[in-house]
Amino acid sequence: MSRPGEALAATLEEPGFYAGDPFPHYARLRAEAPVAWNAQLGYWAISRHADVMTVSRDPETFCSGRGILTFEIGVEYPSPPTMMHTDPPEHTRYRKLVSSAFAPSRMRALQPRVRARADELVAKIPAGEPYDVVEHLAVPFPLWIIAELLGIPESDWHDFYLWSEAAIPGARPEWTAEYRQRLMADMHGYLLATTRARRADPRDDLISLLANVEVDGEQLTDDELVMFLNQLLVAGNETTRHAVSGGIVALAQAPHQWQRLVADGSLVVTAAEEVLRWTTPVISFMRTATRDTELSGQPIAAGEPVLMLYASANRDEGVFGESADRFDVARDPNPHVAFGFGHHFCLGAALARLEIRAVLDSLLSRFRAIEAAGPVERSASFVIAGVTRAPVEFS
């Protein structure tokens, strides 16, 4: 017996779906089957903002510990691969231990340095000719910032890039599983060695802070610290990279929105939020029902996975109005879920906002116009909404 929305939800697993334009299909899901069953992998796809918020707010009913990505359905880990795979009270303990690393005062202190690094890259952009903002700007920028924060050599940034790409399912389909596994092992070894060195000889960097922080007499173990650093290195650079590149693409394709920023630089704050909504770098995360429940009137049985389509929720007409499918640098309010919501709200949200604003400010200080200069290529990953090539012309 079929379940609601099976044909629509099946499309989410088609090869190349995310490398194209998935948004018309998300709109169909929201309108026709907001809670749709994917029979191929066995999960419910939820596409409306309200349902995503309901799941995000209720970790007792919808847990993370049974996997957050669809290929993890039925997989049991001996220990959580990331903090995102934990639930309260374990998740609460982790957040207490690492929250000091992302305190507002620490983020404010970073602002001049982040802007300086953005200026350094923007100064190299040639005016009046095609320029790939992915390769030359969006890739190195967040990696430089992460390297500085962690206190690891910036000269290793290309290794960080490869490790990060290896960690994202579908990001590099041309890579073999063996090559990806070797890269992941290299990253784990590097982070573990650095962690142990900082415990013995602390410095003024994020690894030292996390390696030695103590809350209620507890510290992170070496394995827990590596788990968190892995998450920080990968999520903290991949998501910001694609927000920056995707945001610049959006501005190049809607040059009148760029002109609004040129006319009023104070709009950079709302523009950064719109970049996050529009790009939604994390496409979706999964939760699993711990008990029988329902969403939008659809019964969900205990043990059934639920996939929160953040990318669809951020274009929900019921929340963002008739302009939901338009890029608007002045959008306010903007209750997007690009950082998730609830217990798992992204720890690095303040840093991501700081980086996006720094790039926009830096570009505005140098250029008056922006336009597309070639076809945009996108990643086929079903986890991260990535732009892999984006020729743009600045003047």
C-alpha positions as CSV (number, residue, x, y, z in Angstrom):
1,M,0.0,0.0,0.0
2,S,1.5,3.3,-1.0
3,R,2.0,6.2,1.3
4,P,1.5,10.0,0.7
5,G,3.9,11.7,-1.7
6,E,5.9,8.6,-2.7
7,A,6.4,9.7,-6.3
8,L,7.5,13.2,-5.3
9,A,9.8,12.1,-2.5
10,A,11.4,9.5,-4.9
11,T,12.7,12.4,-7.0
12,L,15.0,13.5,-4.1
13,E,17.1,10.4,-4.6
14,E,17.5,10.9,-8.4
15,P,21.1,11.4,-9.6
16,G,21.8,15.0,-10.4
17,F,18.7,16.3,-8.6
18,Y,20.7,18.7,-6.4
19,A,23.1,19.8,-9.1
20,G,20.2,21.3,-11.0
21,D,17.3,23.5,-9.8
22,P,15.5,21.6,-7.0
23,F,13.3,24.5,-5.9
24,P,10.3,24.0,-8.3
25,H,10.2,20.4,-6.9
26,Y,10.3,21.6,-3.3
27,A,7.4,23.9,-4.1
28,R,5.4,20.9,-5.4
29,L,6.2,19.0,-2.2
30,R,5.0,21.9,0.0
31,A,1.8,22.2,-2.0
32,E,1.0,18.6,-2.7
33,A,2.7,16.4,-0.1
34,P,4.4,18.4,2.7
35,V,5.0,15.1,4.6
36,A,6.0,12.7,1.8
37,W,7.2,9.1,2.1
38,N,10.4,8.1,0.4
39,A,10.0,4.3,-0.1
40,Q,13.5,3.8,-1.6
41,L,15.3,4.6,1.6
42,G,12.4,4.7,4.1
43,Y,12.0,8.2,5.4
44,W,9.5,11.0,5.6
45,A,10.5,14.2,3.7
46,I,9.1,17.3,5.3
47,S,9.2,20.5,3.3
48,R,7.3,23.2,5.1
49,H,8.8,25.7,7.5
50,A,6.3,25.0,10.3
51,D,7.0,21.2,10.3
52,V,10.8,21.8,10.3
53,M,10.4,24.0,13.3
54,T,8.2,21.5,15.1
55,V,10.8,18.7,14.6
56,S,13.7,21.0,15.6
57,R,12.1,22.1,18.8
58,D,11.4,18.6,20.1
59,P,14.5,16.4,20.5
60,E,12.6,14.1,22.8
61,T,10.2,13.1,20.0
62,F,12.7,13.5,17.1
63,C,16.2,12.4,18.1
64,S,19.6,12.9,16.3
65,G,21.3,9.9,17.9
66,R,20.1,7.4,15.2
67,G,21.7,9.4,12.4
68,I,21.4,12.8,10.7
69,L,21.9,11.8,7.0
70,T,19.8,9.4,5.1
71,F,22.6,7.0,4.4
72,E,22.9,6.5,8.1
73,I,19.4,4.9,8.4
74,G,19.9,1.7,10.3
75,V,23.6,2.4,11.1
76,E,24.8,2.1,14.7
77,Y,27.9,4.0,15.7
78,P,30.1,2.8,18.6
79,S,30.4,6.5,19.5
80,P,28.9,9.7,18.0
81,P,30.8,10.7,14.8
82,T,29.9,14.4,15.5
83,M,28.2,16.5,18.2
84,M,25.3,16.8,15.8
85,H,24.7,13.0,16.3
86,T,23.9,13.5,20.0
87,D,20.8,14.4,22.1
88,P,20.3,16.0,25.5
89,P,21.7,15.5,28.1
90,E,24.9,14.4,26.2
91,H,24.5,17.2,23.7
92,T,23.9,19.7,26.5
93,R,27.2,18.7,28.0
94,Y,29.1,19.2,24.7
95,R,27.6,22.6,24.2
96,K,28.6,23.7,27.7
97,L,32.2,22.5,27.1
98,V,32.7,24.2,23.7
99,S,30.4,27.3,23.9
100,S,33.1,29.5,25.3
101,A,35.0,29.1,22.1
102,F,32.2,30.9,20.3
103,A,31.3,33.5,22.9
104,P,30.0,36.9,21.4
105,S,33.0,38.7,22.8
106,R,35.4,36.3,21.0
107,M,33.5,36.8,17.8
108,R,33.6,40.6,18.1
109,A,37.3,40.5,18.7
110,L,37.7,38.6,15.4
111,Q,36.0,41.2,13.3
112,P,39.0,43.3,12.3
113,R,41.1,40.2,11.3
114,V,38.2,38.7,9.3
115,R,37.7,41.9,7.4
116,A,41.5,42.2,6.7
117,R,41.6,38.7,5.3
118,A,38.5,39.5,3.1
119,D,40.2,42.7,1.9
120,E,43.4,40.7,1.0
121,L,41.5,38.4,-1.3
122,V,39.2,41.1,-2.8
123,A,42.2,43.2,-3.6
124,K,43.3,40.5,-6.0
125,I,40.1,40.5,-8.1
126,P,40.7,41.8,-11.6
127,A,38.2,44.4,-12.7
128,G,36.4,44.0,-15.9
129,E,37.1,40.4,-16.7
130,P,35.6,37.0,-15.7
131,Y,36.7,35.8,-12.3
132,D,35.8,32.5,-10.6
133,V,34.6,33.5,-7.1
134,V,34.7,29.9,-5.9
135,E,38.3,29.0,-6.6
136,H,39.9,32.4,-5.8
137,L,37.7,33.8,-3.0
138,A,35.1,31.5,-1.5
139,V,37.4,28.4,-1.1
140,P,40.5,30.0,0.6
141,F,38.7,32.7,2.7
142,P,36.9,30.5,5.4
143,L,39.8,28.0,5.4
144,W,42.3,30.8,6.3
145,I,39.9,31.9,9.1
146,I,39.5,28.4,10.4
147,A,43.3,27.9,10.3
148,E,43.9,31.1,12.3
149,L,41.2,30.2,14.8
150,L,42.6,26.7,15.4
151,G,46.2,27.8,15.5
152,I,47.3,25.5,12.7
153,P,49.6,26.6,9.8
154,E,47.8,28.5,7.0
155,S,50.2,26.8,4.6
156,D,48.3,23.6,5.2
157,W,45.0,25.1,3.9
158,H,44.9,23.0,0.7
159,D,45.1,19.8,2.8
160,F,42.2,21.1,4.9
161,Y,40.3,21.7,1.7
162,L,40.8,18.2,0.4
163,W,39.9,16.7,3.9
164,S,36.8,18.8,4.0
165,E,35.7,17.8,0.5
166,A,36.2,14.1,1.4
167,A,33.9,14.5,4.4
168,I,30.9,15.7,2.3
169,P,29.0,12.9,0.7
170,G,28.6,13.4,-3.0
171,A,30.9,16.5,-3.2
172,R,33.5,14.7,-5.3
173,P,31.8,11.8,-7.1
174,E,35.0,11.3,-9.2
175,W,36.9,10.3,-6.0
176,T,37.1,6.6,-5.1
177,A,35.9,5.4,-1.7
178,E,39.5,4.4,-0.9
179,Y,40.9,7.8,-1.6
180,R,38.2,9.5,0.5
181,Q,38.9,7.1,3.4
182,R,42.7,7.9,3.1
183,L,42.0,11.6,3.3
184,M,39.7,11.2,6.3
185,A,42.4,9.1,8.1
186,D,45.0,11.8,7.4
187,M,42.7,14.4,8.8
188,H,42.0,12.4,11.9
189,G,45.7,11.8,12.5
190,Y,46.6,15.4,12.0
191,L,43.9,16.6,14.4
192,L,44.7,14.0,17.0
193,A,48.4,14.9,17.0
194,T,47.7,18.6,17.2
195,T,45.2,18.0,20.1
196,R,47.8,16.1,22.1
197,A,50.4,18.8,21.4
198,R,48.1,21.5,22.7
199,R,47.3,19.7,25.9
200,A,51.0,19.5,26.6
201,D,51.8,23.0,25.4
202,P,48.8,25.3,25.2
203,R,48.8,28.4,23.0
204,D,46.4,31.2,22.3
205,D,44.2,29.4,19.9
206,L,40.9,27.5,19.7
207,I,42.4,24.0,19.9
208,S,44.2,24.9,23.1
209,L,41.0,26.4,24.5
210,L,38.9,23.4,23.7
211,A,41.6,20.9,24.8
212,N,41.9,22.4,28.2
213,V,38.4,23.9,28.9
214,E,36.7,22.4,32.0
215,V,33.0,22.6,33.0
216,D,31.9,21.0,36.2
217,G,35.2,19.2,36.5
218,E,34.9,17.7,33.0
219,Q,37.1,18.0,29.9
220,L,36.7,16.7,26.4
221,T,38.5,13.5,25.8
222,D,41.0,13.3,22.9
223,D,38.4,11.4,20.7
224,E,35.7,13.9,21.6
225,L,37.9,16.9,20.8
226,V,38.9,15.4,17.4
227,M,35.2,14.7,16.8
228,F,34.4,18.4,17.4
229,L,37.4,19.7,15.5
230,N,36.5,17.6,12.5
231,Q,33.0,19.1,12.6
232,L,34.4,22.6,13.0
233,L,36.9,22.2,10.1
234,V,34.4,20.7,7.7
235,A,31.1,22.5,8.6
236,G,32.8,25.8,9.4
237,N,34.4,26.0,6.0
238,E,32.1,24.2,3.6
239,T,28.9,26.0,4.7
240,T,30.5,29.5,4.7
241,R,32.2,28.8,1.4
242,H,29.0,28.0,-0.4
243,A,27.1,30.8,1.3
244,V,29.7,33.3,0.0
245,S,29.8,31.9,-3.5
246,G,26.1,31.3,-3.8
247,G,25.4,34.8,-2.4
248,I,27.7,36.4,-5.0
249,V,26.0,34.4,-7.7
250,A,22.6,35.6,-6.5
251,L,23.8,39.3,-6.6
252,A,25.3,38.8,-10.1
253,Q,22.0,37.4,-11.4
254,A,20.0,40.2,-9.8
255,P,22.3,43.2,-10.3
256,H,19.6,45.6,-9.1
257,Q,19.9,44.0,-5.6
258,W,23.7,44.8,-5.8
259,Q,22.8,48.4,-6.6
260,R,20.6,48.6,-3.5
261,L,23.7,47.6,-1.5
262,V,25.8,50.2,-3.3
263,A,23.2,52.9,-2.5
264,D,22.8,51.8,1.2
265,G,25.7,49.9,2.8
266,S,23.7,49.4,6.0
267,L,21.7,46.7,4.1
268,V,24.7,44.4,4.4
269,V,23.3,43.0,7.7
270,T,19.9,42.0,6.1
271,A,21.7,41.0,2.9
272,A,23.8,38.5,4.8
273,E,20.7,36.9,6.3
274,E,19.1,36.8,2.8
275,V,22.3,35.1,1.5
276,L,21.9,32.5,4.2
277,R,18.2,31.9,3.4
278,W,18.8,31.9,-0.4
279,T,21.7,29.5,-0.4
280,T,20.8,27.3,2.6
281,P,24.2,25.6,2.5
282,V,23.0,22.6,4.6
283,I,20.2,21.1,2.4
284,S,18.7,18.8,5.0
285,F,19.3,16.9,8.2
286,M,17.5,13.9,9.5
287,R,15.8,13.0,12.8
288,T,14.2,9.8,14.0
289,A,10.8,9.6,15.7
290,T,11.2,8.1,19.2
291,R,7.5,7.5,19.6
292,D,4.3,7.5,17.6
293,T,3.5,11.1,16.6
294,E,2.2,13.2,13.6
295,L,3.2,16.1,11.4
296,S,0.6,18.1,9.6
297,G,-1.9,15.4,10.3
298,Q,0.3,12.6,8.9
299,P,1.0,9.8,11.4
300,I,4.7,9.1,12.0
301,A,5.5,5.8,13.7
302,A,8.2,5.3,16.3
303,G,11.5,4.5,14.6
304,E,10.6,6.2,11.3
305,P,13.2,8.8,10.1
306,V,12.2,12.3,9.2
307,L,14.2,14.4,6.7
308,M,14.0,18.2,7.4
309,L,14.4,19.9,4.0
310,Y,15.8,23.2,5.2
311,A,16.3,24.4,1.6
312,S,12.5,24.0,1.0
313,A,11.5,25.5,4.3
314,N,13.5,28.6,3.5
315,R,11.4,29.2,0.3
316,D,8.1,28.5,2.1
317,E,5.5,31.0,0.8
318,G,3.5,30.6,4.0
319,V,6.4,32.2,5.9
320,F,8.2,34.4,3.4
321,G,5.2,35.5,1.3
322,E,4.8,36.0,-2.4
323,S,8.5,37.0,-2.7
324,A,9.8,33.8,-1.2
325,D,11.3,32.8,-4.6
326,R,13.0,36.2,-5.0
327,F,16.4,37.3,-3.6
328,D,15.8,40.5,-1.5
329,V,18.8,42.1,0.3
330,A,16.4,44.1,2.5
331,R,14.2,41.2,3.6
332,D,13.1,41.7,7.2
333,P,12.0,39.8,9.1
334,N,13.8,36.8,7.8
335,P,13.2,33.7,10.0
336,H,15.3,31.3,7.9
337,V,16.5,28.0,9.2
338,A,19.9,28.0,7.5
339,F,21.5,27.4,10.9
340,G,18.9,24.9,12.0
341,F,16.9,25.6,15.1
342,G,16.5,24.6,18.8
343,H,19.2,22.5,20.6
344,H,21.2,22.0,17.4
345,F,21.3,25.6,16.3
346,C,24.7,26.1,14.7
347,L,27.5,27.0,17.1
348,G,29.4,28.8,14.4
349,A,26.4,31.0,13.3
350,A,28.0,34.2,14.6
351,L,31.3,33.4,12.8
352,A,29.5,32.6,9.5
353,R,27.6,35.9,9.7
354,L,30.8,37.8,10.4
355,E,32.5,36.2,7.4
356,I,29.6,36.8,4.9
357,R,29.3,40.5,6.0
358,A,33.1,41.0,5.7
359,V,33.1,39.7,2.1
360,L,30.1,41.9,1.2
361,D,31.6,45.0,2.8
362,S,34.9,44.4,1.2
363,L,33.4,44.0,-2.3
364,L,31.3,47.1,-1.8
365,S,34.3,49.1,-0.9
366,R,35.9,48.4,-4.2
367,F,33.3,47.7,-6.9
368,R,30.1,49.5,-8.1
369,A,28.8,46.8,-10.4
370,I,28.6,43.0,-10.7
371,E,27.3,40.6,-13.4
372,A,27.4,37.0,-14.3
373,A,30.2,36.0,-16.7
374,G,29.5,32.4,-17.5
375,P,27.5,29.3,-16.5
376,V,27.4,28.4,-12.9
377,E,28.2,24.8,-11.9
378,R,26.8,23.2,-8.8
379,S,27.7,20.2,-6.6
380,A,25.6,17.0,-6.8
381,S,25.9,16.6,-3.0
382,F,22.7,15.8,-1.3
383,V,24.1,17.3,2.0
384,I,25.7,20.6,1.0
385,A,24.2,23.0,-1.6
386,G,27.5,23.8,-3.3
387,V,28.6,26.1,-6.1
388,T,31.7,24.6,-7.7
389,R,32.3,27.2,-10.4
390,A,30.9,30.7,-10.8
391,P,32.5,33.2,-13.2
392,V,31.6,36.7,-12.3
393,E,32.7,40.1,-13.6
394,F,33.2,43.1,-11.2
395,S,33.7,46.7,-12.2
